[in-house]
Amino acid sequence: MAVKLKPVVLLLLAAVLVAGCATRSPAKPPKKTAKINVVPPARSHRGSAAGRAADSSYRPVRAGSPVAGSYRALGIGGDYAGYPALQQFIDQMVVRHGFSREYLNGLFSQARRKQWTLDYLGKESGAAGQPRPGAWSRYRARFLTDKHIAGGVAFWRRHASELERAGARYGVPPEYILGIMGVETIYGANVGNHRVIDALTTLAFDYPRRGDYFKTELEKFLLMTRDEGVDPSVPVGSYAGAMGLGQFMPSSFLQWAVDFDGDGRRDLWNPVDAIGSIAQYFAAHGWRPGEPVVTAARGSAMARNLESGFDTRYSLAALTGYGIQPAAALDGDSTVRLLRLSADSGDEYWLGHQNFYVITRYNHSTHYAMAVHQLAQAIKQRYYESVALY
């Protein structure tokens, strides 16, 4: 295959803003580490959403089904009074999905505009620049902490049977489910404290850069809450509307969330449903059971001429021609991703396999996927060391 030369690359910190998979929200501000106890609201019925791939017993809820919450108004008041785009959105929800206009008027009349979010994203959008040496080391240090590792081991002990069941059903090892939870929310300790209705309304109608995307997520959120019998003013999540232990966006909830504890509801604040949903997400995006995620490699001076990243594809022969050698034997016909990480000690080279690419479907970031992988491996090692002591 043709070898691609490396282009000039600018680090766009704000590009994480939903540039990753539909599950992901924008890049997050520094997280509070104190545990936020989020109790999902009671459901009024047990319907599940269309698009659910893993459970053949689901029944889509028809347009016009009962909605939760006593909202009713003849017009829109509050922060979003006088927004023609919101009125158009409500018109579409009435026509397409059978919502009551008065219900949506009342709901959006109590939605709050999140100026803090807009200010934060405005700062991030202007933060582009050439990445500094050691960027990977700094990123890694945020997630490869004793708190993350010990928390993953403790979570594994509490939910060993559910993690084993998810592995058997979806082929995803427990440590990678935990790697996602650890990086996203520290196993539920930081699921966010922004009302999802406020977050999505703000970004849909006051953030033109990604307004269309967030209008779609707002639409999916309203369908999700109706299908699950949830009052849409109650769920809380990230400042961009990501929800639960795995931080699913509403569109991902509708497609990949599963009722893994069998109670007839999908509840991503419930650790058991979160386990199954993350595993289902990986399986649906092509996870290959038993195959590696990355292989370490030795680089060369010529290697810096090659484009790197999770979205590159090279044959081993092409990489060998540039002096890149895998540290372990690989199938000579393998196609891999060339990963170059700027560590404090210099550049690290890795070869990413299909399962690495699957992790990037959760968040389109090489750093993110490598942090999930290395955290997963650290949790696995400590967990089995602790088991051996008993």
C-alpha positions in Angstrom: 0.0 0.0 0.0 1.1 3.6 -0.5 2.8 5.1 2.5 1.4 8.5 3.6 3.7 11.3 4.7 2.9 13.1 7.9 1.0 16.4 7.4 1.4 19.4 9.7 -1.0 18.6 12.6 -2.5 21.2 15.0 -3.8 20.0 18.3 -7.4 21.1 18.6 -8.4 20.6 22.2 -12.0 21.5 21.4 -12.1 18.9 18.6 -13.0 16.3 21.2 -16.4 18.2 21.2 -18.4 15.4 19.8 -15.9 14.7 17.1 -15.7 11.2 18.6 -18.4 8.6 18.5 -22.0 9.4 19.2 -21.6 8.3 22.7 -19.2 11.0 23.6 -19.9 14.5 24.8 -17.5 17.5 24.3 -14.2 17.5 26.0 -14.8 17.7 29.7 -13.7 20.4 32.2 -11.7 19.3 35.2 -13.9 16.8 37.1 -14.9 16.9 40.7 -13.8 13.8 42.4 -16.4 13.8 45.2 -19.1 11.2 44.6 -22.3 12.5 43.2 -25.2 10.3 44.2 -27.6 10.3 41.3 -30.8 8.4 41.7 -32.6 7.8 38.4 -36.2 8.8 38.4 -39.0 6.3 38.7 -40.3 5.0 35.4 -44.0 5.0 34.6 -43.8 2.1 32.2 -41.4 -0.5 30.8 -41.2 0.2 27.1 -37.8 0.3 25.5 -36.5 2.3 22.6 -36.4 1.5 18.9 -33.0 0.6 17.7 -32.2 -1.7 20.6 -29.9 -4.3 19.1 -29.2 -6.7 21.9 -32.6 -7.6 23.3 -35.1 -9.1 20.9 -37.9 -8.7 23.5 -38.1 -5.0 23.3 -41.2 -3.2 22.1 -40.9 0.3 20.6 -43.2 2.9 22.2 -45.6 4.4 19.7 -45.9 8.1 19.1 -48.5 9.6 21.5 -47.5 7.3 24.4 -47.8 8.8 27.9 -45.0 11.2 28.9 -43.7 11.8 32.4 -43.9 15.2 34.0 -46.8 17.6 34.4 -45.8 20.2 31.9 -48.3 22.4 30.1 -48.2 25.9 28.6 -49.7 27.7 25.7 -46.3 29.2 24.8 -42.7 29.1 25.7 -41.6 31.2 28.6 -38.4 31.5 30.6 -34.9 31.6 29.2 -36.0 30.2 25.8 -38.9 32.5 25.2 -38.6 34.1 21.8 -36.4 31.5 20.2 -37.8 30.8 16.7 -35.4 27.8 16.3 -36.8 26.1 19.4 -40.4 26.7 18.2 -39.5 25.1 14.9 -38.0 22.2 16.8 -41.2 21.7 18.8 -43.2 21.8 15.6 -41.1 19.0 14.3 -41.4 16.9 17.5 -45.2 17.3 17.3 -45.4 16.3 13.6 -42.7 13.6 13.6 -43.2 12.0 17.0 -46.7 12.9 18.2 -45.6 14.9 21.2 -48.1 17.4 22.7 -47.2 21.0 21.8 -48.5 22.2 25.2 -46.3 19.6 27.0 -43.2 20.7 25.2 -44.0 24.4 25.7 -44.2 23.7 29.4 -41.0 21.6 29.5 -38.9 24.1 27.6 -40.3 27.0 29.7 -38.4 25.6 32.7 -35.2 24.8 30.7 -32.2 26.9 31.8 -29.6 28.5 29.5 -26.1 27.3 30.7 -23.9 30.3 30.2 -21.0 28.6 32.0 -21.0 25.9 29.3 -20.9 28.4 26.5 -18.1 30.4 28.1 -16.1 27.2 28.7 -16.5 26.0 25.1 -15.6 29.4 23.8 -12.3 29.3 25.6 -11.6 25.7 24.4 -12.3 26.6 20.8 -9.5 29.1 20.8 -6.9 26.8 22.5 -5.4 25.3 19.3 -1.7 25.1 19.1 1.2 22.8 18.4 1.2 20.0 21.0 4.0 20.2 23.6 6.5 17.4 24.1 5.3 14.9 26.7 1.6 15.4 25.9 0.9 11.6 26.3 2.7 11.4 29.7 0.5 14.3 31.0 -2.7 12.8 29.7 -1.8 9.3 31.0 -1.1 10.7 34.5 -4.7 11.8 34.8 -6.1 8.3 34.5 -3.4 5.8 35.5 -3.7 6.7 39.2 -4.1 4.5 42.3 -7.7 5.9 42.6 -8.6 4.7 39.2 -6.9 1.3 39.5 -8.1 0.5 43.0 -11.6 1.7 42.1 -11.6 -0.6 39.2 -10.5 -3.6 41.3 -13.2 -2.8 43.9 -15.9 -2.5 41.2 -14.8 -5.8 39.7 -15.1 -7.5 43.0 -18.6 -6.1 43.5 -19.8 -7.0 40.0 -17.7 -10.0 39.1 -20.7 -12.1 38.0 -22.1 -9.4 35.8 -18.8 -8.7 34.2 -18.3 -12.4 33.5 -21.7 -12.6 32.0 -21.1 -9.6 29.7 -17.8 -11.2 28.6 -19.6 -14.4 27.8 -22.4 -12.7 25.8 -20.4 -9.9 24.0 -16.8 -11.2 24.0 -15.5 -8.1 25.8 -13.1 -8.7 28.7 -14.1 -7.2 32.1 -11.0 -5.0 32.2 -12.0 -3.0 29.1 -15.5 -2.4 30.4 -13.9 -1.1 33.5 -11.3 0.9 31.5 -14.2 2.9 29.9 -16.0 3.4 33.2 -12.8 4.5 35.0 -11.8 7.1 32.4 -15.3 8.4 32.0 -16.7 8.6 35.5 -14.4 6.8 38.0 -17.0 4.0 38.2 -19.9 6.4 38.8 -18.2 8.8 41.2 -18.5 11.6 38.7 -21.4 11.2 36.4 -22.0 14.9 36.2 -24.5 17.3 37.8 -26.0 19.2 34.9 -29.6 18.6 34.0 -29.5 17.0 30.6 -32.5 19.0 29.3 -30.6 22.2 30.2 -27.3 21.0 28.7 -28.8 19.9 25.4 -31.2 22.8 25.0 -28.3 25.3 25.5 -26.0 23.6 23.0 -28.8 23.0 20.5 -29.9 26.6 20.3 -27.0 28.7 21.6 -23.9 26.9 20.2 -24.1 27.3 16.4 -20.9 25.4 15.8 -22.5 22.1 16.8 -26.1 23.1 16.9 -27.4 20.6 14.4 -25.8 17.7 16.3 -27.2 18.8 19.6 -30.7 19.3 18.2 -30.5 15.6 17.1 -29.4 14.6 20.6 -32.2 16.7 22.1 -34.7 14.9 19.9 -33.3 11.5 20.9 -33.3 12.5 24.6 -37.0 13.3 24.4 -37.7 10.0 22.7 -35.6 8.2 25.2 -37.3 9.7 28.2 -40.7 9.1 26.8 -39.8 5.5 25.9 -38.4 4.8 29.4 -41.1 6.7 31.3 -38.7 9.3 32.7 -39.5 12.9 33.5 -37.1 14.7 31.1 -36.3 17.4 33.7 -34.8 14.9 36.1 -31.8 13.1 34.5 -28.4 14.7 35.1 -25.1 14.2 33.3 -22.2 16.0 31.8 -22.3 19.6 30.6 -22.9 18.2 27.1 -25.6 15.8 28.0 -23.7 12.5 28.3 -25.3 10.2 30.8 -24.6 7.4 33.3 -21.5 5.5 34.3 -20.4 5.1 30.6 -21.5 8.6 29.6 -23.7 7.7 26.7 -25.2 10.4 24.6 -29.0 9.9 23.9 -28.5 8.6 20.4 -26.2 6.0 21.7 -28.6 5.1 24.4 -31.3 4.4 21.9 -29.0 2.3 19.8 -26.9 0.4 22.3 -28.2 0.6 25.8 -29.4 -2.7 27.2 -31.4 -3.9 30.2 -28.7 -6.2 31.6 -30.3 -6.8 34.9 -33.6 -7.9 33.4 -35.9 -5.5 35.3 -37.5 -4.3 32.1 -35.7 -0.9 32.1 -32.5 0.5 30.7 -30.8 2.6 33.4 -27.3 3.7 32.7 -26.9 5.0 36.2 -27.3 1.3 37.3 -23.9 -0.4 37.3 -25.3 -3.7 35.9 -27.1 -2.0 32.9 -24.0 0.1 32.3 -21.8 -3.0 32.2 -24.0 -4.6 29.6 -24.4 -1.4 27.5 -20.6 -0.7 27.3 -20.0 -4.3 26.3 -22.8 -4.2 23.7 -21.4 -1.0 22.3 -18.0 -2.6 21.8 -19.4 -5.7 20.2 -21.6 -3.7 17.8 -18.5 -1.7 16.7 -16.5 -4.8 15.8 -14.7 -6.0 18.9 -12.8 -9.2 18.2 -12.7 -11.5 21.2 -9.3 -12.9 22.1 -7.4 -10.5 19.8 -4.8 -7.9 21.0 -5.5 -4.2 21.4 -2.0 -2.8 20.7 1.6 -4.1 20.2 4.6 -2.2 21.2 7.0 -1.3 18.5 10.5 0.1 18.0 10.7 3.3 15.9 13.4 4.9 13.8 14.4 8.3 12.5 12.5 7.6 9.3 9.4 6.8 11.2 8.7 10.4 11.9 8.0 11.0 8.3 4.9 8.8 8.5 1.4 9.9 9.4 0.3 8.4 12.7 -3.0 8.1 14.5 -5.9 5.7 15.1 -7.3 6.3 11.6 -4.1 5.4 9.7 -3.7 1.9 8.2 -0.4 0.3 7.2 0.9 -3.1 6.2 3.7 -4.5 8.3 5.8 -4.6 5.2 5.4 -0.8 4.7 6.2 -0.1 8.3 9.3 -2.3 8.2 10.5 -0.3 5.2 10.5 2.7 7.5 12.4 0.9 10.3 9.4 0.2 12.5 9.6 -3.2 14.2 6.9 -4.8 16.3 8.2 -6.0 19.7 6.1 -9.2 19.3 5.6 -11.5 16.3 2.6 -10.5 14.2 0.9 -12.0 11.2 2.7 -10.8 8.2 -0.5 -9.9 6.4 -1.7 -7.7 9.4 -2.9 -4.2 8.7 -2.3 -2.0 11.7 -2.6 1.6 12.9 0.7 3.5 13.6 0.5 5.2 16.9 3.2 7.7 18.0 2.8 9.1 21.5 4.9 12.0 22.8 6.2 10.9 26.3 8.5 12.7 28.6 11.2 10.3 27.7 10.7 10.6 23.9 8.4 9.2 21.3 6.7 5.9 22.0 5.6 3.7 19.0 2.7 1.3 19.1 0.8 -0.6 16.6 -3.0 -0.5 17.0 -5.2 -3.5 16.1 -8.9 -3.7 15.3 -9.8 -3.6 19.0 -7.9 -0.4 19.5 -9.9 1.1 16.7 -13.1 -0.1 18.4 -12.2 1.8 21.6 -11.8 5.0 19.5 -15.4 4.6 18.4 -16.2 5.6 21.9 -14.0 8.7 21.7 -12.1 9.6 18.5 -8.8 10.1 20.3 -5.6 8.0 20.3 -4.7 9.3 23.8 -8.2 8.3 25.1 -8.1 4.8 23.7 -4.5 4.2 25.0 -5.5 5.4 28.4 -8.5 3.0 28.5 -6.2 0.2 27.4 -3.4 0.9 29.9 -5.9 1.4 32.7 -7.6 -1.8 31.8 -4.3 -3.7 32.0 -3.4 -2.1 35.3 -6.8 -3.1 36.8 -6.5 -6.6 35.5 -3.0 -7.1 36.9 -4.0 -5.8 40.4 -7.3 -7.7 40.4 -5.6 -11.1 39.8 -2.8 -10.3 42.2 -5.4 -9.6 44.9 -7.3 -12.9 44.0 -4.1 -14.8 44.4 -3.7 -13.6 47.9 -6.9 -15.4 49.0 
